[in-house]
């Protein structure tokens, strides 16, 4: 089953999120320090991802035009509305947590990155799920930490992760027929770098240094694909 790796990845996120909620009853002072630690770690991961770029100008163009598109579509408000709707459907004893923040933060961390794409492609082309199994373990541990501080909203990140990786897996059987390996590698490296800046922004938000509307940067991933294709064909 080519979606087995993605299913395991999503289930580990859900398991980790619920485990994190069980462990959430820790002193506020400790929770605040842990949140700062998570923010610093996420920021460092984002910085490391940014160095994947071989042409930083592509990253700059993608972030700028992606931000313009995101602000025009007002994605951040729409995503937060979705989080608010989810929160309104939750039992009153958990509705006090910030569903939107947990959902958005976890989704971006779990979706953006080369492991999601490479793992999904391996599942589709070779029925090899090892990369997604490894990603699932990492995501599971991360969801424990995130849900213990950001709330139950983290569990809902399993849905976009499942949909995103499933689409790539199902399409990957056709990718090799139309997309050269060199172009695919080029896209993955620039997408990872662009996503790294978004992850860095999440880290800065978690620390409290900024209030960047990270969801409005998401269209930058689409811009990466367009720009990379243009550069490759020139």
N, C-alpha and C positions, 0 to 999 in steps of 0.2 A: 504494500500500500504506500503510494508515493507521498501521502500527506501524514504518514505516521510520525515523522520527526517534528512537524509543525504542531500536531496534536499533543505530543509529549511536552513540547516547549510551552504551549498554552496552559496545560494542566499544572506544570511546575510553577508557573507564575501565580496561578490561582491558589495552589497549596501554600506557596511562600507567603502570599498576601494574608491568608487566613491565619497562618502561624504567627505572622507579625502582629496581627490584631490580638492574638492571645497574649503576646509578650508586651503589649503596649502600655500596660499599667506600671510605668516606671516614673520616678520623680521628674517633675517638670524641668528642674535644673539639668539633670542628666540628659533628658530628651533634647533640650536646647543645644547642649554640647555635642550630642550625637548628630543632630541636624547640621551643625556647622561642619562636623567631620565629614558627613556625607556630601555636603556642598563642596568642600575642598577637594574631595576625591573625584566627584563628578567633573569639576572644573579641570583637574589634571588629566582625566580621561579625554575630555574634549580637546585640550591642547595637544595631546599625543595624536589624536585622530587627525587634527588639522595638518600635521606634518606629513600625512600621506599624499598630499597634493604635489604634483610635479609642475603645475602651472597655477600659481596662487591667484593670478588675474582671473581665472575661471571661477574660483571661489568667491572673489570680491564681486564679480558681475552677478553671480547666482544669488548671493545674499542680498545685494542691492535691489535687483529686479524682483526677487522673491518677496522681499519686504514690501515693495510697492504693490504687488499683486495681493499679498496677504492683507495689507491695510485696506486696499480697495474692496476686497471681499469680506473684510472684518472677521476673519476666521477665529481670532481669539475670543471675540464675544460669542460667536456661534458655539464654539467648543465649551465655553463656560456655561452657556445656556443648556447645552446637553448635560453637563455635569450637574447643573441645578435641577434639571428634570429628573435625572437619575436619583439625586438626593431626595427629591420630593416623593419618590416611590419607595424609599427605604424606611424601615421601622424607625420610630421616633428615637429609640435609644442609640442609633448610630447616625442619624441625620444631622447631628451637630458637627460632624467632621467635615472638612473641606473636600468634598467629593471631586470637584473640578480640578483642584490643584494636584491631588493624587493621581487622577486619571490622566491629565495632560503630561505631567512630569514623567510618570512611569511609561506612558506610551512612547514618548520621544526617546527616552533612554533605551527601551527595548527594540524599537523599530529602526532607528537610525544607526547605521553601522554596516560594515562589510560582512559580518558573520550572518546577518539575516539574509542577505542576497546570496552569498556564496553557498550557505547551507541549504537554502531553498532550491537553488539551481542543482546542487549535488543530489538532492532528493528526487528532483524531476528527471534529470538526465541519467543518473547512475543508480537510483534507488538507494543511495548511501546517505544515511541520516546522522552520521557521526558528528558533523559540525553542528547540526541543530540540537543534538543531545547535549553537546558541550555548552552551547548557548543557553539551553534550557536550564542547566545546572547553575550557570552564572546568573541568569535572570531570576531563578528561584531564590537564590540567596539575596540578590538585590531587592526583590519584592518584600522579603522579610524585613529588611532594614527600612525600606520606604514606607511600608504600611504601618510599621510600628510608630512612625513619626507623622506621616502625612494622612493616614486614615485608610478606610476601606475602599476609597476610590481607586486605589492601585489595582484591585482585583479586576476591574473592568478593562484594564489595559490588555488583558488576554484576548479580548475580542478583535481589536484592530491588528494585533500581532498575528492572530490566526488568519484573518482575512488577507493581510498584506503578504505573508509568507505563502499562503495557499495559492494566491493569484500568480506569484512568481514561479512557484513549483509547477503549476498547471501549464503556464506559458513556456516554461523552460524547454519543453520538448520541441518547441518551434524556434527558440532563440538561436540555437546553433546553426539553423538553416539560413537565418537572415542577418544575424549579427556576428561579425568576425570576432575572434577571441581577443585580438588586440584592442578593438573598440570597447568590448565589454570590460576588459581590465582597466582601460582608461577611465571609463565611466565609474567603475567601482571606487577607484582611488580618489577621484574628484568628488564623488558623492559622499564618501567617508569623510573627507576633509571639510566639506561644506556642512555636513551633519555634525562634525566635531565642534564647529563654532556655535551651533545650536545647543549642543550639550554643555559647552562652556557657559553659555548664557543661562542655562538651567541652574548650573552650579552657583553662579553669581547671585541668581534669584534666591536660591535656598539659603545662602549665607546672609542675604538681606542687603547686599551692596547695590543691587539694581532691581528694577521692576520691568524687565524686558518682556514684551508680549511675544513670547517665543513661538506660539502657534501661528502668528502672522509671518513667520520666516519659513514655514513649511513649503510654500510654493517654490522656494529656492531649489528643492530637489528636482522638480520638473524642469526648471531653468537649466540645471546642470546637464540633464540629458540632451536638451536642445543645443546648448553651447558646445558640449563635447562632440556631438555629432557634426556640427558645423566645422569645428576645428579639425576633426579627423578627416573630413572629406576635402578640405582645402589642400 
